[in-house]
């Protein structure tokens, strides 16, 4: 049986995994992935695709956050996470 292809590029998934993020939800039909990490508190990263095929990210700090800490495009993921000390 062949593994179902994710809508998030493999190199992004590898980057997240190598930096201690754990994938906790992946919905290919919806184009939605959730990653979590504990680093000076709880962090959650939601990656989703829009109807126009673009990928966006919401970075949440704390499990009871009302609004995201940051909203950015998938292209900026490395810079955003490194700036916050969540990746090297």
C-alpha positions as protocol buffer text, in pm:
chain_id: "A"
residue {
  index: 1
  type: UNK
  ca { x: 0 y: 0 z: 0 }
}
residue {
  index: 2
  type: UNK
  ca { x: 139 y: 339 z: -99 }
}
residue {
  index: 3
  type: UNK
  ca { x: 173 y: 619 z: 155 }
}
residue {
  index: 4
  type: UNK
  ca { x: -67 y: 908 z: 92 }
}
residue {
  index: 5
  type: UNK
  ca { x: 115 y: 1225 z: -13 }
}
residue {
  index: 6
  type: UNK
  ca { x: 87 y: 1522 z: 224 }
}
residue {
  index: 7
  type: UNK
  ca { x: -3 y: 1867 z: 96 }
}
residue {
  index: 8
  type: UNK
  ca { x: 290 y: 2009 z: 298 }
}
residue {
  index: 9
  type: UNK
  ca { x: 628 y: 1968 z: 122 }
}
residue {
  index: 10
  type: UNK
  ca { x: 841 y: 1684 z: 258 }
}
residue {
  index: 11
  type: UNK
  ca { x: 1132 y: 1922 z: 328 }
}
residue {
  index: 12
  type: UNK
  ca { x: 907 y: 2132 z: 557 }
}
residue {
  index: 13
  type: UNK
  ca { x: 789 y: 1824 z: 744 }
}
residue {
  index: 14
  type: UNK
  ca { x: 1152 y: 1712 z: 782 }
}
residue {
  index: 15
  type: UNK
  ca { x: 1253 y: 2058 z: 911 }
}
residue {
  index: 16
  type: UNK
  ca { x: 976 y: 2053 z: 1171 }
}
residue {
  index: 17
  type: UNK
  ca { x: 1050 y: 1696 z: 1284 }
}
residue {
  index: 18
  type: UNK
  ca { x: 1424 y: 1766 z: 1315 }
}
residue {
  index: 19
  type: UNK
  ca { x: 1343 y: 2067 z: 1534 }
}
residue {
  index: 20
  type: UNK
  ca { x: 1131 y: 1873 z: 1781 }
}
residue {
  index: 21
  type: UNK
  ca { x: 782 y: 1937 z: 1641 }
}
residue {
  index: 22
  type: UNK
  ca { x: 534 y: 1648 z: 1649 }
}
residue {
  index: 23
  type: UNK
  ca { x: 261 y: 1611 z: 1389 }
}
residue {
  index: 24
  type: UNK
  ca { x: -66 y: 1549 z: 1575 }
}
residue {
  index: 25
  type: UNK
  ca { x: -323 y: 1598 z: 1297 }
}
residue {
  index: 26
  type: UNK
  ca { x: -312 y: 1562 z: 919 }
}
residue {
  index: 27
  type: UNK
  ca { x: -621 y: 1596 z: 703 }
}
residue {
  index: 28
  type: UNK
  ca { x: -532 y: 1568 z: 337 }
}
residue {
  index: 29
  type: UNK
  ca { x: -883 y: 1633 z: 200 }
}
residue {
  index: 30
  type: UNK
  ca { x: -914 y: 1954 z: 405 }
}
residue {
  index: 31
  type: UNK
  ca { x: -554 y: 2062 z: 354 }
}
residue {
  index: 32
  type: UNK
  ca { x: -490 y: 2105 z: 726 }
}
residue {
  index: 33
  type: UNK
  ca { x: -203 y: 1992 z: 950 }
}
residue {
  index: 34
  type: UNK
  ca { x: -138 y: 2055 z: 1318 }
}
residue {
  index: 35
  type: UNK
  ca { x: 203 y: 2031 z: 1486 }
}
residue {
  index: 36
  type: UNK
  ca { x: 289 y: 2072 z: 1856 }
}
residue {
  index: 37
  type: UNK
  ca { x: 602 y: 2143 z: 2055 }
}
residue {
  index: 38
  type: UNK
  ca { x: 690 y: 2208 z: 2418 }
}
residue {
  index: 39
  type: UNK
  ca { x: 962 y: 2475 z: 2438 }
}
residue {
  index: 40
  type: UNK
  ca { x: 929 y: 2725 z: 2722 }
}
residue {
  index: 41
  type: UNK
  ca { x: 560 y: 2642 z: 2717 }
}
residue {
  index: 42
  type: UNK
  ca { x: 318 y: 2482 z: 2474 }
}
residue {
  index: 43
  type: UNK
  ca { x: 321 y: 2580 z: 2105 }
}
residue {
  index: 44
  type: UNK
  ca { x: 89 y: 2474 z: 1827 }
}
residue {
  index: 45
  type: UNK
  ca { x: 145 y: 2529 z: 1456 }
}
residue {
  index: 46
  type: UNK
  ca { x: -147 y: 2496 z: 1216 }
}
residue {
  index: 47
  type: UNK
  ca { x: -67 y: 2472 z: 844 }
}
residue {
  index: 48
  type: UNK
  ca { x: -356 y: 2495 z: 601 }
}
residue {
  index: 49
  type: UNK
  ca { x: -411 y: 2544 z: 231 }
}
residue {
  index: 50
  type: UNK
  ca { x: -657 y: 2787 z: 81 }
}
residue {
  index: 51
  type: UNK
  ca { x: -873 y: 2741 z: -227 }
}
residue {
  index: 52
  type: UNK
  ca { x: -617 y: 2925 z: -439 }
}
residue {
  index: 53
  type: UNK
  ca { x: -352 y: 2663 z: -347 }
}
residue {
  index: 54
  type: UNK
  ca { x: -149 y: 2878 z: -111 }
}
residue {
  index: 55
  type: UNK
  ca { x: -28 y: 2756 z: 228 }
}
residue {
  index: 56
  type: UNK
  ca { x: -70 y: 2962 z: 542 }
}
residue {
  index: 57
  type: UNK
  ca { x: 38 y: 2906 z: 903 }
}
residue {
  index: 58
  type: UNK
  ca { x: -97 y: 3009 z: 1241 }
}
residue {
  index: 59
  type: UNK
  ca { x: 141 y: 2983 z: 1537 }
}
residue {
  index: 60
  type: UNK
  ca { x: -32 y: 2959 z: 1875 }
}
residue {
  index: 61
  type: UNK
  ca { x: 134 y: 2999 z: 2217 }
}
residue {
  index: 62
  type: UNK
  ca { x: -45 y: 2825 z: 2502 }
}
residue {
  index: 63
  type: UNK
  ca { x: -339 y: 2589 z: 2486 }
}
residue {
  index: 64
  type: UNK
  ca { x: -589 y: 2860 z: 2582 }
}
residue {
  index: 65
  type: UNK
  ca { x: -472 y: 3128 z: 2337 }
}
residue {
  index: 66
  type: UNK
  ca { x: -750 y: 3342 z: 2191 }
}
residue {
  index: 67
  type: UNK
  ca { x: -556 y: 3463 z: 1889 }
}
residue {
  index: 68
  type: UNK
  ca { x: -242 y: 3334 z: 1714 }
}
residue {
  index: 69
  type: UNK
  ca { x: 102 y: 3461 z: 1809 }
}
residue {
  index: 70
  type: UNK
  ca { x: 184 y: 3486 z: 1437 }
}
residue {
  index: 71
  type: UNK
  ca { x: 13 y: 3437 z: 1101 }
}
residue {
  index: 72
  type: UNK
  ca { x: 244 y: 3384 z: 803 }
}
residue {
  index: 73
  type: UNK
  ca { x: 291 y: 3205 z: 473 }
}
residue {
  index: 74
  type: UNK
  ca { x: 456 y: 2864 z: 457 }
}
residue {
  index: 75
  type: UNK
  ca { x: 753 y: 3021 z: 275 }
}
residue {
  index: 76
  type: UNK
  ca { x: 840 y: 3212 z: 595 }
}
residue {
  index: 77
  type: UNK
  ca { x: 819 y: 2916 z: 834 }
}
residue {
  index: 78
  type: UNK
  ca { x: 1194 y: 2879 z: 893 }
}
residue {
  index: 79
  type: UNK
  ca { x: 1251 y: 3246 z: 969 }
}
residue {
  index: 80
  type: UNK
  ca { x: 945 y: 3278 z: 1195 }
}
residue {
  index: 81
  type: UNK
  ca { x: 1028 y: 2970 z: 1403 }
}
residue {
  index: 82
  type: UNK
  ca { x: 1398 y: 3057 z: 1431 }
}
residue {
  index: 83
  type: UNK
  ca { x: 1317 y: 3412 z: 1542 }
}
residue {
  index: 84
  type: UNK
  ca { x: 1112 y: 3270 z: 1831 }
}
residue {
  index: 85
  type: UNK
  ca { x: 1374 y: 3010 z: 1926 }
}
residue {
  index: 86
  type: UNK
  ca { x: 1151 y: 2722 z: 1812 }
}
residue {
  index: 87
  type: UNK
  ca { x: 1394 y: 2595 z: 1546 }
}
residue {
  index: 88
  type: UNK
  ca { x: 1764 y: 2609 z: 1467 }
}
